[in-house]
Amino acid sequence: MPAIEWTTPNFIQKSLGPGSDLSAMQSWLADAELMRSLNLPARHLDLNQLARYAATFDNERKYLIGIYEKAQMRLIGYRILELNPAHRRANLHLLIAEEQYRSRRATDETQVPFYDFVFGTLKVNKLVAEIAAFNERTIRRAESSGYRFEARLERELLSHDGTTFVDQVRMALFAEDWATARIKTLERLASH
């Protein structure tokens, strides 16, 4: 599948690959506080390691989609989508790394073309997000985007510092729920 690019009034989302500028991602991965919110340890990777990682995304079953602030083309986050076409199911990982963009507006504006692609073009029936249970802000954001609570997995993840285990919440967004959530999202965007 060809590279992805979607433009909205304030953001551009496009495929990241080994030739992309991944320096922002490099600094995010090394940021201990930011990684703690994802329940991951900070990692110090060089740009060659990140380029090799980006090369593993084929835009057929695995997508690495950068989220850019449009005015300055500044990378502010990414989405990782892992597709299981046999079951019309996918897993989603989202990071808005830049604090000033962790707003409802940024999430709403970028999710419309993304979910339209997932449920329309890719024909996914179920999109799964697994969130560390302590990340209540992300859980609330997922719920307001149409995700349903599926399960709380007790002591599912080793903590970012390796000292204990933490619970994980499994959320799912279904194709039929996106139609309603899409309308609500567009209404929120129109009211701002």
N, C-alpha and C positions, 0 to 999 in steps of 0.2 A: 504494500500500500504506500502511496506517496506520503511525503512529509505533510504534517498538519499545520495549518495556520488559520486562526480565527481572530477577527478584530472586533472589538466592542468600543464604545465611546472613550473609555479610559485605559483599556488593557489590550494587549496582544498575547495570544497563546500560540506557541509553536513548538514543533518537535525539537528536542535537544539531541545532539549526536556528538561524536568524538571531535568534530571540528568547531563545536560551539564554545563560546567563552564560558567556562565553568568556574571561574575564579570566585564568584559570589557563593556558589554551592560549596566550594572548598572552605570558605570562611564559616559558612553555616555549620558544616559538619564538625568544625573545630570548636564551636561555641558550646561550652558545657551546659550553660543554662538553657539554651534553645534545644539542645539534644535531650536534656532532662524532660522537657515537655512531651517528647516523643518516646520517653523511657529508653533512650539509647545513650551509650557512652560517647563522649566526644572522640572524634577520629581525625587524625592529621594525615591527610592523603595528599600526594602531589598531583599536579594536573594531568600527568600521564596516567596515573591510576584512575582518576575520574574519567578520562577519555576512554580508557578500556571499558569501564563500567557503562558509560553512555553507549558504547558500541554494541552492548548486549541487547539493546532495545531495537526491535525490528519493524515497528509500526504495523505489525500484523497480529501478534499475540501479546507483545509487550510494548508499552508506550511510555516515553518519558517526555512530558509536555511542560515546557517552561512557561511561566506566567510573568509577563513583562508589563511594567508601568509604561504606558504608551508614549507620553511626552518625551521622556529621556531614554526610552528603550532600556530601562534598568530591570534586570531580573529580580523579582521579588519573591518567587516561590515556584513550586512545581507540583504536578500531579503525576503519579505513577499508576498506570492501569495495566493489570494482568488479566488477560482474557482466556476463558475456557470455552471455545466456540461449540464444543460437543454438547455442553450443557447450557449454553447461552447465559453464562455466569461470568462475573468479573470481580476482581478485588481492586480497591482503590486506596491509595495513600496520597494524602494532600499535606503540603506544607506551605503556608504563607509565612516566610521567614522574616520579612521586614515588618517590624512592629506597627508602623504607621498605616499599613495596609491590612491589618487584621481586623477589618471592619465587616459589618453585614453587607455594605454596598459592594466591596471588592469580591466577596464570596458570591453574592447574588449575580453580579454582572458577569463573572467568569464561568459560573456554573451553567448558565443557560446554553451556550454553544457546546460546552463539554457534554452535558447530559443529553442534549439533542443528538449528538454524535453517538454516544454510547447506546442509547435506546432506539434511535432512528437508524443510523447507518450500520452500526454493528449488530443490531437486533438483540441486544442483551436483555434478558428477562429480569435478572437479579444482580444488583451491584452491592457488594459487601464491603463494609468499613469496620476494621477492628481497632478500637481506641482504648488506651490505658484508662482504667476506671477513674483514676484521679483527675483526668483531663475533662472536667465537667463542662468547661466552656465549649470544647469541641463536640461533646455529646449533645449539648443544647443546640448548637449550630446545625448538627446533623438532623436532629429532630425537626427543626424549623425548615429544613430543606426537604422534608418528606420521608426521611429514614424512619424505619420501625426498629424498636428494640427487639432483638432475637434472643440474646442470652448474656448472662454474666459468667465468665469463665474464671473460676477461683484459682488464684495463685498460678496463673497461666504464663506469666512473664517474669524472668529474672530482672530485678530492678536495675536501673542504669548504672548503679555503682556496685552491683553484684552482691549486696548485703542481705537482700530479702526477695520475696516473690510478691508480685502485685497482680491484682485482678485485671481482666480485660473485658470490655463490653463489645459485643458483636451487634452491629446495626446493619440493616438492609434497606435498600431503596429498590422498589419494583417498578417495572416499566409502566404499569397502570397507575401507580402513585405519582410518577413524575408528571403526568399530564395535569393533575390538580396542583402539585407543587410548583409547576412551571407558571401557571396562572398567578398564584400567590407571589412568586418571585417577581414576575413582571409588574404586578401591582405595587409591590414594595419599591421597585426601581422607579416607577412612574411618580411615586409620591415624594421622592427626594428632590 
